Amino acid sequence: ILYYYDSSGNWSFADSNSTSTSTGMLGIGISANYTTPGSPTTNGILVRGFARLYYGGWTTGDKLYIAADTSGGITNVAPTTSTYVVRIVGYVVDGATNLIYFCPDNTWVQLV
């Protein structure tokens, strides 16, 4: 699950439908169990590095973005809806195993 660090000092679900939920510090919830997402308060947050996600279906080399209309989601399809934020959060290293390099870009674009 993809999180952003909110103004209250908590980790909340990231979403590209708002600048407040997609332009700040991002992290992936860490989990010891490959098939379930981790809780940021229980297991911690990965803010940069390699991660194997429990979902994917991507191709090696794909760029990854904050998902549109899926809170906490990551996708290989850039948002296209007006006012949504496009921000690269990483790259697929191995599509067969859903291994990604999570390295959120500090730049972003809000669509008009």
N, CA, C and O of each residue as an XYZ file, in Angstrom:
448
protein
N       0.846     -1.176      0.000
C       0.000      0.000      0.000
C       0.898      1.249      0.000
O       1.904      1.304      0.708
N       0.520      2.230     -0.795
C       1.275      3.469     -0.899
C       0.678      4.513      0.052
O      -0.528      4.756      0.057
N       1.552      5.118      0.852
C       1.135      6.106      1.833
C       1.818      7.444      1.581
O       2.868      7.505      0.942
N       1.207      8.523      2.094
C       1.861      9.826      2.128
C       1.898     10.280      3.582
O       1.052      9.894      4.388
N       2.879     11.097      3.899
C       3.038     11.620      5.252
C       2.215     12.895      5.355
O       2.527     13.894      4.706
N       1.160     12.864      6.172
C       0.219     13.984      6.199
C       0.637     15.065      7.195
O       1.612     14.904      7.929
N      -0.110     16.163      7.208
C       0.227     17.324      8.031
C       0.092     17.065      9.536
O       0.557     17.866     10.347
N      -0.539     15.958      9.904
C      -0.666     15.591     11.318
C       0.449     14.662     11.778
O       0.491     14.257     12.940
N       1.364     14.324     10.848
C       2.462     13.420     11.190
C       2.069     11.958     11.124
O       2.710     11.111     11.746
N       1.010     11.652     10.368
C       0.549     10.277     10.205
C       0.738      9.830      8.761
O       0.833     10.656      7.853
N       0.791      8.515      8.558
C       0.844      7.952      7.215
C      -0.583      7.618      6.793
O      -1.273      6.847      7.462
N      -1.022      8.206      5.674
C      -2.373      7.996      5.138
C      -2.268      7.517      3.699
O      -1.231      7.699      3.061
N      -3.330      6.905      3.177
C      -3.318      6.397      1.811
C      -3.075      7.506      0.802
O      -3.729      8.548      0.840
N      -2.135      7.277     -0.095
C      -1.863      8.217     -1.180
C      -2.896      8.025     -2.290
O      -3.419      6.928     -2.487
N      -3.179      9.113     -3.010
C      -4.127      9.059     -4.121
C      -3.813     10.214     -5.054
O      -3.585     11.333     -4.593
N      -3.796      9.970     -6.350
C      -3.425     11.018     -7.307
C      -4.534     12.032     -7.547
O      -4.335     12.979     -8.308
N      -5.692     11.864     -6.925
C      -6.807     12.780     -7.185
C      -6.711     14.098     -6.416
O      -7.609     14.933     -6.522
N      -5.644     14.300     -5.647
C      -5.499     15.534     -4.874
C      -4.013     15.833     -4.651
O      -3.221     14.920     -4.418
N      -3.643     17.102     -4.725
C      -2.247     17.447     -4.444
C      -1.894     17.176     -2.986
O      -0.741     16.874     -2.679
N      -2.859     17.278     -2.093
C      -2.571     17.059     -0.669
C      -2.248     15.599     -0.354
O      -1.601     15.325      0.657
N      -2.678     14.662     -1.188
C      -2.444     13.228     -0.926
C      -1.419     12.606     -1.867
O      -1.246     11.387     -1.881
N      -0.729     13.451     -2.664
C       0.167     12.856     -3.658
C       1.480     13.600     -3.899
O       2.331     13.097     -4.631
N       1.671     14.766     -3.316
C       2.858     15.545     -3.661
C       3.917     15.594     -2.561
O       5.013     16.104     -2.791
N       3.619     15.085     -1.401
C       4.577     15.109     -0.297
C       5.414     13.840     -0.227
O       5.612     13.143     -1.222
N       5.896     13.563      0.969
C       6.716     12.373      1.208
C       5.861     11.119      1.061
O       4.749     11.049      1.586
N       6.391     10.130      0.343
C       5.668      8.880      0.102
C       6.421      7.703      0.696
O       7.635      7.763      0.885
N       5.691      6.631      0.991
C       6.293      5.404      1.482
C       5.396      4.217      1.226
O       4.187      4.366      1.043
N       5.992      3.034      1.216
C       5.247      1.783      1.054
C       5.224      1.073      2.399
O       6.261      0.933      3.047
N       4.042      0.622      2.821
C       3.927     -0.145      4.059
C       4.687     -1.460      3.942
O       4.545     -2.183      2.956
N       5.489     -1.762      4.947
C       6.302     -2.976      4.962
C       5.516     -4.099      5.627
O       4.805     -3.872      6.606
N       5.646     -5.311      5.091
C       4.975     -6.465      5.666
C       5.879     -7.682      5.584
O       6.616     -7.851      4.612
N       5.823     -8.524      6.595
C       6.567     -9.778      6.579
C       5.861    -10.805      5.708
O       6.465    -11.797      5.300
N       4.585    -10.571      5.422
C       3.791    -11.502      4.624
C       3.647    -10.941      3.217
O       3.076     -9.864      3.044
N       4.144    -11.635      2.223
C       4.154    -11.176      0.843
C       2.761    -10.904      0.295
O       2.610    -10.058     -0.586
N       1.742    -11.595      0.790
C       0.407    -11.484      0.198
C      -0.482    -10.427      0.844
O      -1.602    -10.211      0.381
N      -0.017     -9.766      1.899
C      -0.854     -8.742      2.528
C      -0.050     -7.459      2.722
O       1.156     -7.510      2.961
N      -0.714     -6.315      2.619
C       0.000     -5.059      2.808
C       0.391     -4.853      4.260
O      -0.253     -5.370      5.173
N       1.440     -4.102      4.453
C       1.889     -3.809      5.813
C       1.219     -2.576      6.377
O       0.755     -1.713      5.632
N       1.171     -2.498      7.687
C       0.650     -1.331      8.389
C       1.824     -0.425      8.732
O       2.817     -0.895      9.288
N       1.735      0.860      8.415
C       2.867      1.734      8.717
C       3.145      1.886     10.205
O       4.295      2.096     10.593
N       2.136      1.787     11.035
C       2.346      1.935     12.472
C       2.863      0.655     13.115
O       3.522      0.703     14.154
N       2.570     -0.485     12.504
C       3.013     -1.765     13.057
C       4.343     -2.219     12.485
O       5.233     -2.629     13.229
N       4.487     -2.148     11.163
C       5.645     -2.741     10.489
C       6.627     -1.739      9.918
O       7.749     -2.113      9.575
N       6.242     -0.478      9.805
C       7.152      0.528      9.266
C       6.872      0.875      7.810
O       5.948      0.355      7.184
N       7.706      1.772      7.299
C       7.540      2.326      5.957
C       8.872      2.270      5.212
O       9.926      2.572      5.773
N       8.806      1.885      3.957
C       9.956      1.964      3.060
C       9.822      3.275      2.294
O       8.832      3.478      1.592
N      10.808      4.172      2.419
C      10.735      5.445      1.713
C      11.599      5.452      0.450
O      11.440      6.334     -0.394
N      12.493      4.503      0.309
C      13.283      4.339     -0.907
C      13.952      2.978     -0.851
O      14.503      2.581      0.176
N      13.897      2.269     -1.971
C      14.568      0.976     -2.040
C      13.770     -0.039     -2.831
O      12.800      0.309     -3.504
N      14.176     -1.282     -2.749
C      13.532     -2.357     -3.491
C      12.403     -2.964     -2.673
O      12.524     -3.153     -1.462
N      11.309     -3.264     -3.351
C      10.160     -3.880     -2.689
C       9.521     -4.882     -3.635
O       9.509     -4.687     -4.850
N       8.995     -5.946     -3.070
C       8.215     -6.914     -3.845
C       6.768     -6.738     -3.414
O       6.415     -6.972     -2.258
N       5.935     -6.318     -4.366
C       4.546     -6.034     -4.052
C       3.690     -7.279     -4.197
O       4.053     -8.213     -4.913
N       2.554     -7.289     -3.516
C       1.652     -8.426     -3.573
C       0.726     -8.347     -4.773
O      -0.074     -9.257     -4.991
N       0.816     -7.293     -5.546
C       0.045     -7.152     -6.781
C       0.974     -6.589     -7.845
O       2.070     -6.122     -7.534
N       0.542     -6.631     -9.089
C       1.392     -6.103    -10.148
C       0.846     -6.418    -11.518
O      -0.108     -5.791    -11.979
N       1.461     -7.403    -12.174
C       1.091     -7.701    -13.551
C       1.737     -6.730    -14.523
O       1.214     -6.490    -15.612
N       2.871     -6.173    -14.132
C       3.554     -5.191    -14.941
C       4.670     -5.833    -15.743
O       4.976     -7.015    -15.582
N       5.271     -5.033    -16.608
C       6.380     -5.485    -17.437
C       7.672     -4.880    -16.901
O       7.698     -3.722    -16.483
N       8.731     -5.661    -16.915
C      10.034     -5.164    -16.490
C      10.349     -3.882    -17.252
O      10.225     -3.826    -18.475
N      10.759     -2.856    -16.512
C      11.087     -1.568    -17.105
C       9.970     -0.542    -17.060
O      10.206      0.634    -17.338
N       8.747     -0.963    -16.715
C       7.630     -0.012    -16.633
C       7.902      1.067    -15.594
O       8.515      0.811    -14.558
N       7.433      2.286    -15.890
C       7.391      3.346    -14.889
C       6.155      3.120    -14.032
O       5.138      2.633    -14.525
N       6.237      3.468    -12.758
C       5.098      3.315    -11.854
C       4.658      4.678    -11.329
O       5.481      5.557    -11.073
N       3.346      4.836    -11.174
C       2.734      6.092    -10.771
C       1.815      5.868     -9.573
O       1.433      4.738     -9.269
N       1.465      6.970     -8.893
C       0.406      6.919     -7.889
C      -0.886      6.635     -8.649
O      -1.183      7.300     -9.642
N      -1.644      5.662     -8.190
C      -2.870      5.267     -8.887
C      -3.948      6.338     -8.763
O      -4.033      7.059     -7.769
N      -4.765      6.414     -9.805
C      -5.924      7.314     -9.810
C      -7.130      6.545     -9.295
O      -7.408      5.439     -9.759
N      -7.835      7.117     -8.352
C      -9.073      6.552     -7.813
C      -8.902      5.209     -7.119
O      -9.877      4.476     -6.955
N      -7.690      4.872     -6.710
C      -7.437      3.673     -5.910
C      -6.533      4.099     -4.764
O      -5.311      4.114     -4.912
N      -7.110      4.439     -3.642
C      -6.322      4.913     -2.506
C      -5.260      3.893     -2.125
O      -5.559      2.726     -1.872
N      -4.021      4.353     -2.089
C      -2.912      3.485     -1.721
C      -2.377      2.646     -2.858
O      -1.484      1.825     -2.645
N      -2.896      2.826     -4.056
C      -2.486      1.993     -5.184
C      -1.318      2.546     -5.972
O      -1.050      3.747     -5.976
N      -0.628      1.629     -6.643
C       0.452      1.954     -7.568
C       0.081      1.322     -8.902
O      -0.433      0.204     -8.942
N       0.342      2.039     -9.999
C      -0.034      1.547    -11.317
C       1.031      1.905    -12.347
O       1.859      2.789    -12.123
N       0.998      1.212    -13.472
C       1.907      1.552    -14.563
C       1.220      2.446    -15.599
O       1.760      2.663    -16.684
N       0.046      2.958    -15.274
C      -0.709      3.843    -16.165
C      -0.791      5.227    -15.522
O      -1.329      5.381    -14.425
N      -0.257      6.222    -16.210
C      -0.299      7.591    -15.682
C      -1.733      8.100    -15.681
O      -2.482      7.833    -16.621
N      -2.126      8.828    -14.642
C      -3.469      9.416    -14.617
C      -3.674     10.355    -15.812
O      -2.727     10.973    -16.297
N      -4.925     10.450    -16.276
C      -5.247     11.324    -17.405
C      -6.387     12.287    -17.086
O      -6.741     13.120    -17.921
N      -6.953     12.189    -15.914
C      -8.100     13.012    -15.530
C      -7.652     14.415    -15.113
O      -6.653     14.572    -14.411
N      -8.395     15.422    -15.547
C      -8.120     16.804    -15.188
C      -8.060     16.961    -13.670
O      -8.883     16.391    -12.953
N      -7.106     17.720    -13.188
C      -6.794     18.036    -11.787
C      -6.034     16.928    -11.061
O      -5.575     17.146     -9.939
N      -5.888     15.750    -11.664
C      -5.136     14.674    -11.015
C      -3.639     14.941    -11.125
O      -3.191     15.682    -12.000
N      -2.881     14.332    -10.232
C      -1.433     14.508    -10.177
C      -0.744     13.309    -10.842
O      -1.086     12.154    -10.589
N       0.229     13.618    -11.692
C       1.075     12.580    -12.301
C       2.426     12.661    -11.608
O       3.099     13.692    -11.640
N       2.810     11.555    -10.983
C       4.086     11.503    -10.266
C       4.648     10.094    -10.353
O       3.991      9.132     -9.957
N       5.860      9.973    -10.871
C       6.529      8.671    -10.926
C       7.000      8.304     -9.529
O       7.617      9.113     -8.837
N       6.701      7.066     -9.117
C       7.118      6.613     -7.781
C       8.150      5.494     -7.837
O       8.708      5.113     -6.808
N       8.410      4.963     -9.033
C       9.405      3.907     -9.135
C       9.381      3.223    -10.481
O       8.760      3.688    -11.437
N      10.083      2.098    -10.525
C      10.246      1.354    -11.769
C      10.151     -0.140    -11.484
O      10.539     -0.603    -10.412
N       9.632     -0.888    -12.449
C       9.553     -2.342    -12.313
C      10.911     -2.934    -12.675
O      11.406     -2.745    -13.786
N      11.504     -3.649    -11.729
C      12.799     -4.292    -11.929
C      12.602     -5.697    -12.482
O      13.369     -6.139    -13.337
N      11.581     -6.403    -12.002
C      11.271     -7.751    -12.470
C       9.756     -7.926    -12.480
O       9.139     -8.130    -11.435
N       9.167     -7.846    -13.662
C       7.721     -7.957    -13.798
C       7.181     -9.317    -13.379
O       6.044     -9.407    -12.916
N       7.967    -10.375    -13.531
C       7.504    -11.720    -13.186
C       7.297    -11.889    -11.683
O       6.456    -12.683    -11.261
N       8.057    -11.147    -10.870
C       7.955    -11.288     -9.415
C       7.449    -10.021     -8.722
O       7.443     -9.949     -7.493
N       7.024     -9.020     -9.504
C       6.527     -7.748     -8.965
C       7.568     -7.020     -8.112
O       7.227     -6.340     -7.145
N       8.841     -7.174     -8.485
C       9.914     -6.475     -7.786
C      10.053     -5.081     -8.387
O      10.207     -4.925     -9.598
N       9.997     -4.067     -7.514
C      10.115     -2.691     -7.983
C      11.250     -1.989     -7.262
O      11.666     -2.391     -6.175
N      11.740     -0.931     -7.892
C      12.626      0.004     -7.208
C      11.767      1.211     -6.890
O      11.350      1.937     -7.792
N      11.503      1.428     -5.612
C      10.655      2.514     -5.145
C      11.537      3.730     -4.901
O      12.369      3.734     -3.994
N      11.350      4.760     -5.718
C      12.163      5.977     -5.619
C      11.310      7.161     -6.075
O      11.503      7.672     -7.178
N      10.370      7.599     -5.237
C       9.434      8.658     -5.650
C      10.165      9.918     -6.109
O      11.040     10.443     -5.420
N       9.779     10.378     -7.281
C      10.331     11.614     -7.821
C       9.798     12.790     -7.010
O       8.639     12.786     -6.595
N      10.632     13.784     -6.787
C      10.189     14.968     -6.055
C       9.373     15.924     -6.931
O       8.757     16.860     -6.424
N       9.372     15.687     -8.234
C       8.605     16.538     -9.135
C       7.290     15.864     -9.474
O       7.178     14.638     -9.447
N       6.300     16.677     -9.792
C       4.967     16.169    -10.144
C       4.275     17.206    -11.025
O       4.674     18.369    -11.072
N       3.232     16.759    -11.719
C       2.469     17.638    -12.595
C       0.995     17.444    -12.281
O       0.520     16.313    -12.177
N       0.274     18.546    -12.130
C      -1.182     18.458    -11.978
C      -1.805     18.739    -13.335
O      -1.548     19.777    -13.945
N      -2.624     17.806    -13.801
C      -3.246     17.922    -15.114
C      -4.301     19.013    -15.130
O      -4.983     19.240    -14.131
N      -4.433     19.678    -16.250
C      -5.457     20.731    -16.394
C      -6.502     20.315    -17.402
O      -7.444     21.065    -17.660
